[in-house]
């Protein structure tokens, strides 16, 4: 077991792995939820569809490389 300090909030936590960029469970969950949040007032800079991932400039389809078959 490794005793690590979160690079985001500074709290200590235990891990089975010696992580290069340690992040605690709370901060990891927060980061994951931000990727699921959509900003509907912005348009994707790649395809122009409304709704981009929070803090990004692309929609989910463009960001993750999903191609719609027409």
Rosetta constraint file for C-alpha pairs under 8 A:
AtomPair CA 1 CA 14 HARMONIC 6.57 0.50
AtomPair CA 1 CA 15 HARMONIC 5.74 0.50
AtomPair CA 1 CA 16 HARMONIC 4.75 0.50
AtomPair CA 1 CA 17 HARMONIC 7.03 0.50
AtomPair CA 2 CA 14 HARMONIC 5.61 0.50
AtomPair CA 2 CA 15 HARMONIC 5.23 0.50
AtomPair CA 2 CA 16 HARMONIC 6.06 0.50
AtomPair CA 2 CA 17 HARMONIC 6.56 0.50
AtomPair CA 2 CA 18 HARMONIC 6.11 0.50
AtomPair CA 3 CA 12 HARMONIC 6.90 0.50
AtomPair CA 3 CA 13 HARMONIC 5.94 0.50
AtomPair CA 3 CA 14 HARMONIC 4.76 0.50
AtomPair CA 3 CA 15 HARMONIC 6.59 0.50
AtomPair CA 4 CA 12 HARMONIC 5.57 0.50
AtomPair CA 4 CA 13 HARMONIC 5.45 0.50
AtomPair CA 4 CA 14 HARMONIC 6.04 0.50
AtomPair CA 4 CA 15 HARMONIC 7.12 0.50
AtomPair CA 4 CA 18 HARMONIC 7.92 0.50
AtomPair CA 4 CA 22 HARMONIC 6.63 0.50
AtomPair CA 5 CA 10 HARMONIC 5.63 0.50
AtomPair CA 5 CA 11 HARMONIC 5.59 0.50
AtomPair CA 5 CA 12 HARMONIC 4.30 0.50
AtomPair CA 5 CA 13 HARMONIC 6.26 0.50
AtomPair CA 5 CA 22 HARMONIC 6.60 0.50
AtomPair CA 5 CA 23 HARMONIC 7.57 0.50
AtomPair CA 5 CA 24 HARMONIC 7.87 0.50
AtomPair CA 6 CA 10 HARMONIC 4.72 0.50
AtomPair CA 6 CA 11 HARMONIC 5.43 0.50
AtomPair CA 6 CA 12 HARMONIC 6.13 0.50
AtomPair CA 6 CA 13 HARMONIC 7.31 0.50
AtomPair CA 6 CA 22 HARMONIC 5.26 0.50
AtomPair CA 6 CA 23 HARMONIC 4.53 0.50
AtomPair CA 6 CA 24 HARMONIC 5.39 0.50
AtomPair CA 7 CA 21 HARMONIC 6.84 0.50
AtomPair CA 7 CA 22 HARMONIC 5.96 0.50
AtomPair CA 7 CA 23 HARMONIC 5.82 0.50
AtomPair CA 8 CA 23 HARMONIC 6.51 0.50
AtomPair CA 8 CA 27 HARMONIC 6.78 0.50
AtomPair CA 9 CA 27 HARMONIC 7.35 0.50
AtomPair CA 11 CA 24 HARMONIC 7.52 0.50
AtomPair CA 12 CA 24 HARMONIC 7.75 0.50
AtomPair CA 13 CA 24 HARMONIC 6.42 0.50
AtomPair CA 23 CA 27 HARMONIC 6.36 0.50
AtomPair CA 23 CA 28 HARMONIC 6.26 0.50
AtomPair CA 24 CA 28 HARMONIC 6.11 0.50
AtomPair CA 25 CA 29 HARMONIC 6.08 0.50
AtomPair CA 26 CA 30 HARMONIC 6.27 0.50
AtomPair CA 27 CA 31 HARMONIC 6.20 0.50
AtomPair CA 28 CA 32 HARMONIC 6.21 0.50
AtomPair CA 29 CA 33 HARMONIC 6.17 0.50
AtomPair CA 30 CA 34 HARMONIC 6.38 0.50
AtomPair CA 31 CA 35 HARMONIC 6.69 0.50
AtomPair CA 32 CA 36 HARMONIC 6.80 0.50
AtomPair CA 33 CA 37 HARMONIC 6.45 0.50
AtomPair CA 34 CA 53 HARMONIC 7.76 0.50
AtomPair CA 34 CA 54 HARMONIC 6.07 0.50
AtomPair CA 35 CA 53 HARMONIC 6.00 0.50
AtomPair CA 35 CA 54 HARMONIC 6.36 0.50
AtomPair CA 36 CA 53 HARMONIC 6.88 0.50
AtomPair CA 36 CA 54 HARMONIC 7.69 0.50
AtomPair CA 37 CA 53 HARMONIC 5.99 0.50
AtomPair CA 37 CA 54 HARMONIC 5.48 0.50
AtomPair CA 38 CA 51 HARMONIC 5.80 0.50
AtomPair CA 38 CA 52 HARMONIC 5.48 0.50
AtomPair CA 38 CA 53 HARMONIC 4.81 0.50
AtomPair CA 38 CA 54 HARMONIC 5.46 0.50
AtomPair CA 39 CA 51 HARMONIC 5.28 0.50
AtomPair CA 39 CA 52 HARMONIC 5.29 0.50
AtomPair CA 39 CA 53 HARMONIC 6.19 0.50
AtomPair CA 39 CA 54 HARMONIC 5.63 0.50
AtomPair CA 40 CA 50 HARMONIC 5.96 0.50
AtomPair CA 40 CA 51 HARMONIC 4.04 0.50
AtomPair CA 40 CA 52 HARMONIC 6.57 0.50
AtomPair CA 41 CA 50 HARMONIC 6.87 0.50
AtomPair CA 41 CA 51 HARMONIC 6.50 0.50
AtomPair CA 42 CA 50 HARMONIC 5.86 0.50
AtomPair CA 42 CA 51 HARMONIC 5.66 0.50
AtomPair CA 42 CA 52 HARMONIC 6.20 0.50
AtomPair CA 42 CA 57 HARMONIC 7.98 0.50
AtomPair CA 43 CA 48 HARMONIC 5.32 0.50
AtomPair CA 43 CA 49 HARMONIC 5.42 0.50
AtomPair CA 43 CA 50 HARMONIC 4.14 0.50
AtomPair CA 43 CA 51 HARMONIC 5.64 0.50
AtomPair CA 43 CA 52 HARMONIC 6.32 0.50
AtomPair CA 43 CA 57 HARMONIC 7.60 0.50
AtomPair CA 43 CA 58 HARMONIC 7.69 0.50
AtomPair CA 43 CA 59 HARMONIC 7.81 0.50
AtomPair CA 44 CA 48 HARMONIC 4.64 0.50
AtomPair CA 44 CA 49 HARMONIC 5.40 0.50
AtomPair CA 44 CA 50 HARMONIC 6.16 0.50
AtomPair CA 44 CA 51 HARMONIC 6.68 0.50
AtomPair CA 44 CA 52 HARMONIC 5.75 0.50
AtomPair CA 44 CA 57 HARMONIC 5.72 0.50
AtomPair CA 44 CA 58 HARMONIC 4.55 0.50
AtomPair CA 44 CA 59 HARMONIC 5.37 0.50
AtomPair CA 45 CA 57 HARMONIC 5.95 0.50
AtomPair CA 45 CA 58 HARMONIC 5.97 0.50
AtomPair CA 46 CA 58 HARMONIC 6.54 0.50
AtomPair CA 46 CA 62 HARMONIC 6.95 0.50
AtomPair CA 47 CA 62 HARMONIC 7.49 0.50
AtomPair CA 49 CA 59 HARMONIC 7.32 0.50
AtomPair CA 50 CA 59 HARMONIC 7.71 0.50
AtomPair CA 51 CA 59 HARMONIC 5.97 0.50
AtomPair CA 52 CA 56 HARMONIC 6.52 0.50
AtomPair CA 52 CA 57 HARMONIC 5.97 0.50
AtomPair CA 52 CA 58 HARMONIC 5.12 0.50
AtomPair CA 52 CA 59 HARMONIC 4.14 0.50
AtomPair CA 52 CA 60 HARMONIC 6.87 0.50
AtomPair CA 53 CA 57 HARMONIC 7.01 0.50
AtomPair CA 53 CA 58 HARMONIC 6.36 0.50
AtomPair CA 53 CA 59 HARMONIC 5.74 0.50
AtomPair CA 53 CA 60 HARMONIC 6.48 0.50
AtomPair CA 58 CA 62 HARMONIC 5.95 0.50
AtomPair CA 58 CA 63 HARMONIC 5.54 0.50
AtomPair CA 59 CA 63 HARMONIC 5.93 0.50
AtomPair CA 60 CA 64 HARMONIC 5.87 0.50
AtomPair CA 60 CA 65 HARMONIC 7.99 0.50
AtomPair CA 60 CA 66 HARMONIC 7.82 0.50
AtomPair CA 61 CA 65 HARMONIC 5.69 0.50
AtomPair CA 61 CA 66 HARMONIC 4.63 0.50
AtomPair CA 61 CA 67 HARMONIC 6.74 0.50
AtomPair CA 62 CA 66 HARMONIC 6.27 0.50
AtomPair CA 62 CA 67 HARMONIC 7.71 0.50
